[in-house]
Amino acid sequence: MVPFFMQIKCHLGRSYEVANAIADAEIASEIYSTAGEFDLLVKFYVPDDADIGHFVNEKVQLFPGIQDTRTIITFKAF
């Protein structure tokens, strides 16, 4: 499995709605609310042969209330 993170900016007042929808979909490993430019930090795992771009476009960015996303691909955990 390949881990990656997404920072998610939500429309005003919809952060909890978006976080709950992602949690209910059971596609994320961890979901955190954050301060700053983005509202949520979400950790995902996809199979080794999965296309992260397709996953982001087809599974994550479709949730109502999401305004913008930033995908962070990691290399190694220490």
MOBELNOR-V202006 format. One record per residue. PSI is psi in degrees with one decimal (* if undefined). BURIAL is 1 if it has 9 or more other ideal C-beta (glycine too) atoms within 8 Angstrom, else 0. D_LAST is the distance of its C-alpha to the last C-alpha in Angstrom with 1 decimal. Layout:
# MOBELNOR-V202006
psi=<PSI,PSI>
burial=<BURIAL,BURIAL>
d_last=<D_LAST,D_LAST>
This chain:
# MOBELNOR-V202006
psi=<143.3,122.9,149.7,162.3,153.0,133.9,132.8,126.7,127.3,158.9,150.8,131.1,8.5,9.1,-46.3,-37.5,-45.9,-46.3,-44.3,-38.1,-42.1,-42.4,-43.8,-30.9,-13.7,44.0,-8.4,148.3,-42.8,145.6,126.0,142.0,145.4,160.6,153.8,-153.9,-33.8,153.7,-30.3,147.9,121.1,134.5,130.0,156.5,135.5,156.4,154.1,-34.3,5.7,150.6,110.2,-38.8,-43.6,-41.1,-47.5,-48.0,-38.8,-22.4,-28.8,-52.8,-6.1,-9.8,130.7,140.2,-10.5,128.1,-39.3,156.3,156.8,123.5,133.4,114.7,128.3,160.4,-47.3,138.5,138.5,*>
burial=<0,1,1,1,1,1,1,1,1,1,0,0,0,1,1,0,1,1,1,0,1,1,1,0,1,0,0,1,0,0,1,0,0,1,0,0,0,1,1,1,1,1,1,1,0,1,0,0,0,1,0,1,0,0,1,1,1,0,0,1,0,0,1,0,1,1,0,0,1,0,1,0,0,0,0,0,0,0>
d_last=<16.5,15.0,13.5,14.8,16.0,19.5,21.1,24.6,27.7,30.5,34.2,35.4,35.6,33.8,30.2,30.7,32.7,30.0,27.2,29.5,30.5,27.0,26.4,29.7,28.9,26.0,24.0,21.0,18.2,18.0,20.5,20.5,23.4,22.7,24.9,25.7,26.6,25.1,25.8,23.1,19.4,19.0,16.2,17.7,17.1,19.6,20.6,19.5,23.0,23.4,24.3,22.1,25.0,27.5,25.4,25.2,28.9,30.3,28.3,27.0,29.2,32.3,31.9,34.8,33.8,31.0,32.0,29.1,25.5,22.6,20.1,16.5,15.0,11.2,10.0,6.5,3.8,0.0>
